[in-house]
């Protein structure tokens, strides 16, 4: 029982909960860093697993993920997609996500890896 003026003890997150607060740093093959909301990064199932896994991934501890195979211009488009997906996921409104034809193959390969 708490006495008057005492704050409740912080509770541990339950197994089912995900920490979607804060930011995560995504680093391209060329070393460019994109700082995105963790909630946006969680659009990717691969990133979701890396950032929330109890297995002790270094990405979980450091809050950054390196992509040695994904170029800067492709990673930038992926970050744009994360935010686009968050915005339009409710289905109440829709808009087409624009992709330049010359990026299509690289984006498909990255999307396959990121499971988005």
Phi and psi in radians as a Rosetta constraint file:
Dihedral C 1 N 2 CA 2 C 2 CIRCULARHARMONIC -1.708 0.35
Dihedral N 2 CA 2 C 2 N 3 CIRCULARHARMONIC 2.515 0.35
Dihedral C 2 N 3 CA 3 C 3 CIRCULARHARMONIC -1.528 0.35
Dihedral N 3 CA 3 C 3 N 4 CIRCULARHARMONIC 2.908 0.35
Dihedral C 3 N 4 CA 4 C 4 CIRCULARHARMONIC -1.018 0.35
Dihedral N 4 CA 4 C 4 N 5 CIRCULARHARMONIC 2.322 0.35
Dihedral C 4 N 5 CA 5 C 5 CIRCULARHARMONIC 1.583 0.35
Dihedral N 5 CA 5 C 5 N 6 CIRCULARHARMONIC -0.106 0.35
Dihedral C 5 N 6 CA 6 C 6 CIRCULARHARMONIC -1.482 0.35
Dihedral N 6 CA 6 C 6 N 7 CIRCULARHARMONIC 2.403 0.35
Dihedral C 6 N 7 CA 7 C 7 CIRCULARHARMONIC -1.497 0.35
Dihedral N 7 CA 7 C 7 N 8 CIRCULARHARMONIC 2.538 0.35
Dihedral C 7 N 8 CA 8 C 8 CIRCULARHARMONIC -1.135 0.35
Dihedral N 8 CA 8 C 8 N 9 CIRCULARHARMONIC 2.592 0.35
Dihedral C 8 N 9 CA 9 C 9 CIRCULARHARMONIC -1.165 0.35
Dihedral N 9 CA 9 C 9 N 10 CIRCULARHARMONIC 2.468 0.35
Dihedral C 9 N 10 CA 10 C 10 CIRCULARHARMONIC -1.101 0.35
Dihedral N 10 CA 10 C 10 N 11 CIRCULARHARMONIC 2.469 0.35
Dihedral C 10 N 11 CA 11 C 11 CIRCULARHARMONIC -1.729 0.35
Dihedral N 11 CA 11 C 11 N 12 CIRCULARHARMONIC 2.623 0.35
Dihedral C 11 N 12 CA 12 C 12 CIRCULARHARMONIC -1.316 0.35
Dihedral N 12 CA 12 C 12 N 13 CIRCULARHARMONIC 2.467 0.35
Dihedral C 12 N 13 CA 13 C 13 CIRCULARHARMONIC -1.103 0.35
Dihedral N 13 CA 13 C 13 N 14 CIRCULARHARMONIC 2.475 0.35
Dihedral C 13 N 14 CA 14 C 14 CIRCULARHARMONIC -1.279 0.35
Dihedral N 14 CA 14 C 14 N 15 CIRCULARHARMONIC 2.794 0.35
Dihedral C 14 N 15 CA 15 C 15 CIRCULARHARMONIC -0.962 0.35
Dihedral N 15 CA 15 C 15 N 16 CIRCULARHARMONIC -0.638 0.35
Dihedral C 15 N 16 CA 16 C 16 CIRCULARHARMONIC -1.345 0.35
Dihedral N 16 CA 16 C 16 N 17 CIRCULARHARMONIC -0.403 0.35
Dihedral C 16 N 17 CA 17 C 17 CIRCULARHARMONIC -1.296 0.35
Dihedral N 17 CA 17 C 17 N 18 CIRCULARHARMONIC 2.633 0.35
Dihedral C 17 N 18 CA 18 C 18 CIRCULARHARMONIC -2.087 0.35
Dihedral N 18 CA 18 C 18 N 19 CIRCULARHARMONIC 2.430 0.35
Dihedral C 18 N 19 CA 19 C 19 CIRCULARHARMONIC -1.488 0.35
Dihedral N 19 CA 19 C 19 N 20 CIRCULARHARMONIC 1.769 0.35
Dihedral C 19 N 20 CA 20 C 20 CIRCULARHARMONIC -1.834 0.35
Dihedral N 20 CA 20 C 20 N 21 CIRCULARHARMONIC 0.135 0.35
Dihedral C 20 N 21 CA 21 C 21 CIRCULARHARMONIC -1.475 0.35
Dihedral N 21 CA 21 C 21 N 22 CIRCULARHARMONIC 2.797 0.35
Dihedral C 21 N 22 CA 22 C 22 CIRCULARHARMONIC 1.557 0.35
Dihedral N 22 CA 22 C 22 N 23 CIRCULARHARMONIC -2.864 0.35
Dihedral C 22 N 23 CA 23 C 23 CIRCULARHARMONIC -2.258 0.35
Dihedral N 23 CA 23 C 23 N 24 CIRCULARHARMONIC 2.852 0.35
Dihedral C 23 N 24 CA 24 C 24 CIRCULARHARMONIC -2.354 0.35
Dihedral N 24 CA 24 C 24 N 25 CIRCULARHARMONIC 2.541 0.35
Dihedral C 24 N 25 CA 25 C 25 CIRCULARHARMONIC -1.805 0.35
Dihedral N 25 CA 25 C 25 N 26 CIRCULARHARMONIC 2.148 0.35
Dihedral C 25 N 26 CA 26 C 26 CIRCULARHARMONIC -1.851 0.35
Dihedral N 26 CA 26 C 26 N 27 CIRCULARHARMONIC 2.211 0.35
Dihedral C 26 N 27 CA 27 C 27 CIRCULARHARMONIC -2.040 0.35
Dihedral N 27 CA 27 C 27 N 28 CIRCULARHARMONIC 2.171 0.35
Dihedral C 27 N 28 CA 28 C 28 CIRCULARHARMONIC -1.368 0.35
Dihedral N 28 CA 28 C 28 N 29 CIRCULARHARMONIC 3.029 0.35
Dihedral C 28 N 29 CA 29 C 29 CIRCULARHARMONIC -1.022 0.35
Dihedral N 29 CA 29 C 29 N 30 CIRCULARHARMONIC -0.561 0.35
Dihedral C 29 N 30 CA 30 C 30 CIRCULARHARMONIC -1.526 0.35
Dihedral N 30 CA 30 C 30 N 31 CIRCULARHARMONIC -0.034 0.35
Dihedral C 30 N 31 CA 31 C 31 CIRCULARHARMONIC 1.662 0.35
Dihedral N 31 CA 31 C 31 N 32 CIRCULARHARMONIC 0.062 0.35
Dihedral C 31 N 32 CA 32 C 32 CIRCULARHARMONIC -1.261 0.35
Dihedral N 32 CA 32 C 32 N 33 CIRCULARHARMONIC 2.431 0.35
Dihedral C 32 N 33 CA 33 C 33 CIRCULARHARMONIC -1.909 0.35
Dihedral N 33 CA 33 C 33 N 34 CIRCULARHARMONIC 2.277 0.35
Dihedral C 33 N 34 CA 34 C 34 CIRCULARHARMONIC -2.013 0.35
Dihedral N 34 CA 34 C 34 N 35 CIRCULARHARMONIC 2.079 0.35
Dihedral C 34 N 35 CA 35 C 35 CIRCULARHARMONIC -1.708 0.35
Dihedral N 35 CA 35 C 35 N 36 CIRCULARHARMONIC 2.013 0.35
Dihedral C 35 N 36 CA 36 C 36 CIRCULARHARMONIC -2.169 0.35
Dihedral N 36 CA 36 C 36 N 37 CIRCULARHARMONIC 2.736 0.35
Dihedral C 36 N 37 CA 37 C 37 CIRCULARHARMONIC -1.066 0.35
Dihedral N 37 CA 37 C 37 N 38 CIRCULARHARMONIC 2.435 0.35
Dihedral C 37 N 38 CA 38 C 38 CIRCULARHARMONIC -1.040 0.35
Dihedral N 38 CA 38 C 38 N 39 CIRCULARHARMONIC -0.628 0.35
Dihedral C 38 N 39 CA 39 C 39 CIRCULARHARMONIC -1.051 0.35
Dihedral N 39 CA 39 C 39 N 40 CIRCULARHARMONIC -0.695 0.35
Dihedral C 39 N 40 CA 40 C 40 CIRCULARHARMONIC -1.188 0.35
Dihedral N 40 CA 40 C 40 N 41 CIRCULARHARMONIC -0.742 0.35
Dihedral C 40 N 41 CA 41 C 41 CIRCULARHARMONIC -1.090 0.35
Dihedral N 41 CA 41 C 41 N 42 CIRCULARHARMONIC -0.496 0.35
Dihedral C 41 N 42 CA 42 C 42 CIRCULARHARMONIC -1.229 0.35
Dihedral N 42 CA 42 C 42 N 43 CIRCULARHARMONIC -0.083 0.35
Dihedral C 42 N 43 CA 43 C 43 CIRCULARHARMONIC -1.044 0.35
Dihedral N 43 CA 43 C 43 N 44 CIRCULARHARMONIC -0.575 0.35
Dihedral C 43 N 44 CA 44 C 44 CIRCULARHARMONIC -1.471 0.35
Dihedral N 44 CA 44 C 44 N 45 CIRCULARHARMONIC 2.147 0.35
Dihedral C 44 N 45 CA 45 C 45 CIRCULARHARMONIC -1.129 0.35
Dihedral N 45 CA 45 C 45 N 46 CIRCULARHARMONIC -0.588 0.35
Dihedral C 45 N 46 CA 46 C 46 CIRCULARHARMONIC -1.120 0.35
Dihedral N 46 CA 46 C 46 N 47 CIRCULARHARMONIC -0.832 0.35
Dihedral C 46 N 47 CA 47 C 47 CIRCULARHARMONIC -1.150 0.35
Dihedral N 47 CA 47 C 47 N 48 CIRCULARHARMONIC -0.681 0.35
Dihedral C 47 N 48 CA 48 C 48 CIRCULARHARMONIC -0.986 0.35
Dihedral N 48 CA 48 C 48 N 49 CIRCULARHARMONIC -0.817 0.35
Dihedral C 48 N 49 CA 49 C 49 CIRCULARHARMONIC -1.140 0.35
Dihedral N 49 CA 49 C 49 N 50 CIRCULARHARMONIC -0.714 0.35
Dihedral C 49 N 50 CA 50 C 50 CIRCULARHARMONIC -1.113 0.35
Dihedral N 50 CA 50 C 50 N 51 CIRCULARHARMONIC -0.729 0.35
Dihedral C 50 N 51 CA 51 C 51 CIRCULARHARMONIC -1.491 0.35
Dihedral N 51 CA 51 C 51 N 52 CIRCULARHARMONIC -0.289 0.35
Dihedral C 51 N 52 CA 52 C 52 CIRCULARHARMONIC -2.084 0.35
Dihedral N 52 CA 52 C 52 N 53 CIRCULARHARMONIC -0.040 0.35
Dihedral C 52 N 53 CA 53 C 53 CIRCULARHARMONIC -1.204 0.35
Dihedral N 53 CA 53 C 53 N 54 CIRCULARHARMONIC 2.376 0.35
Dihedral C 53 N 54 CA 54 C 54 CIRCULARHARMONIC -1.316 0.35
Dihedral N 54 CA 54 C 54 N 55 CIRCULARHARMONIC -0.017 0.35
Dihedral C 54 N 55 CA 55 C 55 CIRCULARHARMONIC -1.261 0.35
Dihedral N 55 CA 55 C 55 N 56 CIRCULARHARMONIC -0.091 0.35
Dihedral C 55 N 56 CA 56 C 56 CIRCULARHARMONIC 1.442 0.35
Dihedral N 56 CA 56 C 56 N 57 CIRCULARHARMONIC 0.591 0.35
Dihedral C 56 N 57 CA 57 C 57 CIRCULARHARMONIC -1.004 0.35
Dihedral N 57 CA 57 C 57 N 58 CIRCULARHARMONIC 2.501 0.35
Dihedral C 57 N 58 CA 58 C 58 CIRCULARHARMONIC -1.106 0.35
Dihedral N 58 CA 58 C 58 N 59 CIRCULARHARMONIC -0.506 0.35
Dihedral C 58 N 59 CA 59 C 59 CIRCULARHARMONIC -1.085 0.35
Dihedral N 59 CA 59 C 59 N 60 CIRCULARHARMONIC -0.615 0.35
Dihedral C 59 N 60 CA 60 C 60 CIRCULARHARMONIC -1.148 0.35
Dihedral N 60 CA 60 C 60 N 61 CIRCULARHARMONIC -0.785 0.35
Dihedral C 60 N 61 CA 61 C 61 CIRCULARHARMONIC -1.247 0.35
Dihedral N 61 CA 61 C 61 N 62 CIRCULARHARMONIC -0.741 0.35
Dihedral C 61 N 62 CA 62 C 62 CIRCULARHARMONIC -1.562 0.35
Dihedral N 62 CA 62 C 62 N 63 CIRCULARHARMONIC -0.363 0.35
Dihedral C 62 N 63 CA 63 C 63 CIRCULARHARMONIC 1.227 0.35
Dihedral N 63 CA 63 C 63 N 64 CIRCULARHARMONIC 0.474 0.35
Dihedral C 63 N 64 CA 64 C 64 CIRCULARHARMONIC -2.489 0.35
Dihedral N 64 CA 64 C 64 N 65 CIRCULARHARMONIC 2.586 0.35
Dihedral C 64 N 65 CA 65 C 65 CIRCULARHARMONIC -2.291 0.35
Dihedral N 65 CA 65 C 65 N 66 CIRCULARHARMONIC 2.244 0.35
Dihedral C 65 N 66 CA 66 C 66 CIRCULARHARMONIC -1.710 0.35
Dihedral N 66 CA 66 C 66 N 67 CIRCULARHARMONIC 2.430 0.35
Dihedral C 66 N 67 CA 67 C 67 CIRCULARHARMONIC -2.157 0.35
Dihedral N 67 CA 67 C 67 N 68 CIRCULARHARMONIC 1.501 0.35
Dihedral C 67 N 68 CA 68 C 68 CIRCULARHARMONIC -1.170 0.35
Dihedral N 68 CA 68 C 68 N 69 CIRCULARHARMONIC -0.228 0.35
Dihedral C 68 N 69 CA 69 C 69 CIRCULARHARMONIC -1.873 0.35
Dihedral N 69 CA 69 C 69 N 70 CIRCULARHARMONIC -0.033 0.35
Dihedral C 69 N 70 CA 70 C 70 CIRCULARHARMONIC -1.950 0.35
Dihedral N 70 CA 70 C 70 N 71 CIRCULARHARMONIC 2.103 0.35
Dihedral C 70 N 71 CA 71 C 71 CIRCULARHARMONIC -1.238 0.35
Dihedral N 71 CA 71 C 71 N 72 CIRCULARHARMONIC 2.858 0.35
Dihedral C 71 N 72 CA 72 C 72 CIRCULARHARMONIC -1.040 0.35
Dihedral N 72 CA 72 C 72 N 73 CIRCULARHARMONIC -0.818 0.35
Dihedral C 72 N 73 CA 73 C 73 CIRCULARHARMONIC -1.161 0.35
Dihedral N 73 CA 73 C 73 N 74 CIRCULARHARMONIC -0.546 0.35
Dihedral C 73 N 74 CA 74 C 74 CIRCULARHARMONIC -1.297 0.35
Dihedral N 74 CA 74 C 74 N 75 CIRCULARHARMONIC -0.753 0.35
Dihedral C 74 N 75 CA 75 C 75 CIRCULARHARMONIC -1.122 0.35
Dihedral N 75 CA 75 C 75 N 76 CIRCULARHARMONIC -0.618 0.35
Dihedral C 75 N 76 CA 76 C 76 CIRCULARHARMONIC -1.075 0.35
Dihedral N 76 CA 76 C 76 N 77 CIRCULARHARMONIC -0.771 0.35
Dihedral C 76 N 77 CA 77 C 77 CIRCULARHARMONIC -1.151 0.35
Dihedral N 77 CA 77 C 77 N 78 CIRCULARHARMONIC -0.628 0.35
Dihedral C 77 N 78 CA 78 C 78 CIRCULARHARMONIC -1.114 0.35
Dihedral N 78 CA 78 C 78 N 79 CIRCULARHARMONIC -0.752 0.35
Dihedral C 78 N 79 CA 79 C 79 CIRCULARHARMONIC -1.085 0.35
Dihedral N 79 CA 79 C 79 N 80 CIRCULARHARMONIC -0.717 0.35
Dihedral C 79 N 80 CA 80 C 80 CIRCULARHARMONIC -1.059 0.35
Dihedral N 80 CA 80 C 80 N 81 CIRCULARHARMONIC -0.709 0.35
Dihedral C 80 N 81 CA 81 C 81 CIRCULARHARMONIC -1.115 0.35
Dihedral N 81 CA 81 C 81 N 82 CIRCULARHARMONIC -0.707 0.35
Dihedral C 81 N 82 CA 82 C 82 CIRCULARHARMONIC -0.954 0.35
Dihedral N 82 CA 82 C 82 N 83 CIRCULARHARMONIC -0.860 0.35
Dihedral C 82 N 83 CA 83 C 83 CIRCULARHARMONIC -1.194 0.35
Dihedral N 83 CA 83 C 83 N 84 CIRCULARHARMONIC -0.676 0.35
Dihedral C 83 N 84 CA 84 C 84 CIRCULARHARMONIC -1.059 0.35
Dihedral N 84 CA 84 C 84 N 85 CIRCULARHARMONIC -0.790 0.35
Dihedral C 84 N 85 CA 85 C 85 CIRCULARHARMONIC -1.093 0.35
Dihedral N 85 CA 85 C 85 N 86 CIRCULARHARMONIC -0.736 0.35
Dihedral C 85 N 86 CA 86 C 86 CIRCULARHARMONIC -1.061 0.35
Dihedral N 86 CA 86 C 86 N 87 CIRCULARHARMONIC -0.770 0.35
Dihedral C 86 N 87 CA 87 C 87 CIRCULARHARMONIC -1.149 0.35
Dihedral N 87 CA 87 C 87 N 88 CIRCULARHARMONIC -0.715 0.35
Dihedral C 87 N 88 CA 88 C 88 CIRCULARHARMONIC -1.772 0.35
Dihedral N 88 CA 88 C 88 N 89 CIRCULARHARMONIC 0.137 0.35
Dihedral C 88 N 89 CA 89 C 89 CIRCULARHARMONIC -1.195 0.35
Dihedral N 89 CA 89 C 89 N 90 CIRCULARHARMONIC -0.397 0.35
Dihedral C 89 N 90 CA 90 C 90 CIRCULARHARMONIC -1.197 0.35
Dihedral N 90 CA 90 C 90 N 91 CIRCULARHARMONIC -0.434 0.35
Dihedral C 90 N 91 CA 91 C 91 CIRCULARHARMONIC 1.446 0.35
Dihedral N 91 CA 91 C 91 N 92 CIRCULARHARMONIC -0.055 0.35
Dihedral C 91 N 92 CA 92 C 92 CIRCULARHARMONIC -1.221 0.35
Dihedral N 92 CA 92 C 92 N 93 CIRCULARHARMONIC -0.585 0.35
Dihedral C 92 N 93 CA 93 C 93 CIRCULARHARMONIC -2.351 0.35
Dihedral N 93 CA 93 C 93 N 94 CIRCULARHARMONIC 2.716 0.35
Dihedral C 93 N 94 CA 94 C 94 CIRCULARHARMONIC -2.342 0.35
Dihedral N 94 CA 94 C 94 N 95 CIRCULARHARMONIC 2.704 0.35
Dihedral C 94 N 95 CA 95 C 95 CIRCULARHARMONIC -2.713 0.35
Dihedral N 95 CA 95 C 95 N 96 CIRCULARHARMONIC 2.616 0.35
Dihedral C 95 N 96 CA 96 C 96 CIRCULARHARMONIC -1.420 0.35
Dihedral N 96 CA 96 C 96 N 97 CIRCULARHARMONIC 2.382 0.35
Dihedral C 96 N 97 CA 97 C 97 CIRCULARHARMONIC -1.516 0.35
Dihedral N 97 CA 97 C 97 N 98 CIRCULARHARMONIC 2.046 0.35
Dihedral C 97 N 98 CA 98 C 98 CIRCULARHARMONIC -1.385 0.35
Dihedral N 98 CA 98 C 98 N 99 CIRCULARHARMONIC 2.254 0.35
Dihedral C 98 N 99 CA 99 C 99 CIRCULARHARMONIC -2.246 0.35
Dihedral N 99 CA 99 C 99 N 100 CIRCULARHARMONIC 2.240 0.35
Dihedral C 99 N 100 CA 100 C 100 CIRCULARHARMONIC -1.235 0.35
Dihedral N 100 CA 100 C 100 N 101 CIRCULARHARMONIC 2.349 0.35
Dihedral C 100 N 101 CA 101 C 101 CIRCULARHARMONIC -0.956 0.35
Dihedral N 101 CA 101 C 101 N 102 CIRCULARHARMONIC -0.605 0.35
Dihedral C 101 N 102 CA 102 C 102 CIRCULARHARMONIC -1.243 0.35
Dihedral N 102 CA 102 C 102 N 103 CIRCULARHARMONIC -0.229 0.35
Dihedral C 102 N 103 CA 103 C 103 CIRCULARHARMONIC -1.713 0.35
Dihedral N 103 CA 103 C 103 N 104 CIRCULARHARMONIC -0.120 0.35
Dihedral C 103 N 104 CA 104 C 104 CIRCULARHARMONIC -0.964 0.35
Dihedral N 104 CA 104 C 104 N 105 CIRCULARHARMONIC -0.873 0.35
Dihedral C 104 N 105 CA 105 C 105 CIRCULARHARMONIC -1.119 0.35
Dihedral N 105 CA 105 C 105 N 106 CIRCULARHARMONIC -0.827 0.35
Dihedral C 105 N 106 CA 106 C 106 CIRCULARHARMONIC -1.072 0.35
Dihedral N 106 CA 106 C 106 N 107 CIRCULARHARMONIC -0.711 0.35
Dihedral C 106 N 107 CA 107 C 107 CIRCULARHARMONIC -1.161 0.35
Dihedral N 107 CA 107 C 107 N 108 CIRCULARHARMONIC -0.672 0.35
Dihedral C 107 N 108 CA 108 C 108 CIRCULARHARMONIC -1.125 0.35
Dihedral N 108 CA 108 C 108 N 109 CIRCULARHARMONIC -0.716 0.35
Dihedral C 108 N 109 CA 109 C 109 CIRCULARHARMONIC -1.146 0.35
Dihedral N 109 CA 109 C 109 N 110 CIRCULARHARMONIC -0.746 0.35
Dihedral C 109 N 110 CA 110 C 110 CIRCULARHARMONIC -1.167 0.35
Dihedral N 110 CA 110 C 110 N 111 CIRCULARHARMONIC -0.724 0.35
Dihedral C 110 N 111 CA 111 C 111 CIRCULARHARMONIC -1.120 0.35
Dihedral N 111 CA 111 C 111 N 112 CIRCULARHARMONIC -0.646 0.35
Dihedral C 111 N 112 CA 112 C 112 CIRCULARHARMONIC -1.112 0.35
Dihedral N 112 CA 112 C 112 N 113 CIRCULARHARMONIC -0.788 0.35
Dihedral C 112 N 113 CA 113 C 113 CIRCULARHARMONIC -1.124 0.35
Dihedral N 113 CA 113 C 113 N 114 CIRCULARHARMONIC -0.738 0.35
Dihedral C 113 N 114 CA 114 C 114 CIRCULARHARMONIC -1.424 0.35
Dihedral N 114 CA 114 C 114 N 115 CIRCULARHARMONIC -0.127 0.35
Dihedral C 114 N 115 CA 115 C 115 CIRCULARHARMONIC 0.947 0.35
Dihedral N 115 CA 115 C 115 N 116 CIRCULARHARMONIC 0.984 0.35
